[in-house]
Amino acid sequence: MTEFYDIKIYIFYDDHPEMHFHAFYQGDGGEFSVKTGKLIAGKLPPRAVKLISEMMNEHKKELKENWKLAEQHKRLKKINPLKKI
């Protein structure tokens, strides 16, 4: 869906409940709740978590829309990368 600062963000089709997305950075990965914005599984460096939280604040609506599209097995919309901070 999006990539910024070498962080890749995905939502997978047929994934388990609780609206969330997956983030990968330099071999590490985690899952973030769209509802709370918190890391709910996995491990990422603090700097990556901060950047992912910033992206989520900018694009929460788009993340929710893409989750709903994934539930319907529809094509996900690309999300603009995090603006430079």
C-alpha positions, 0 to 999 in steps of 0.5 A: 500500500505504501512505503517510506523511509524503507518501511513497507506497509501492507494489509493482507487479504483473509487476515485475522480480525481486528482491523490492523496492518503489517509493517516491515523494516530492515528484517523486522516486522509488526502489526499495528491496530488501526483502531488504537495505533498501537503495535499489537504484535512483532518488534520494530525499532522505536524510530520505525514505530514513531514513523509508522504512528505518524503515517497512521495519524495522516492516513487513518481513514485510508487504512480503514477503507483499505481494510474494508476493501481487503475484506471484500477481496477488492484491490487496495488503494495506494496510500501516499507516503509519509510526508517528510518530518 
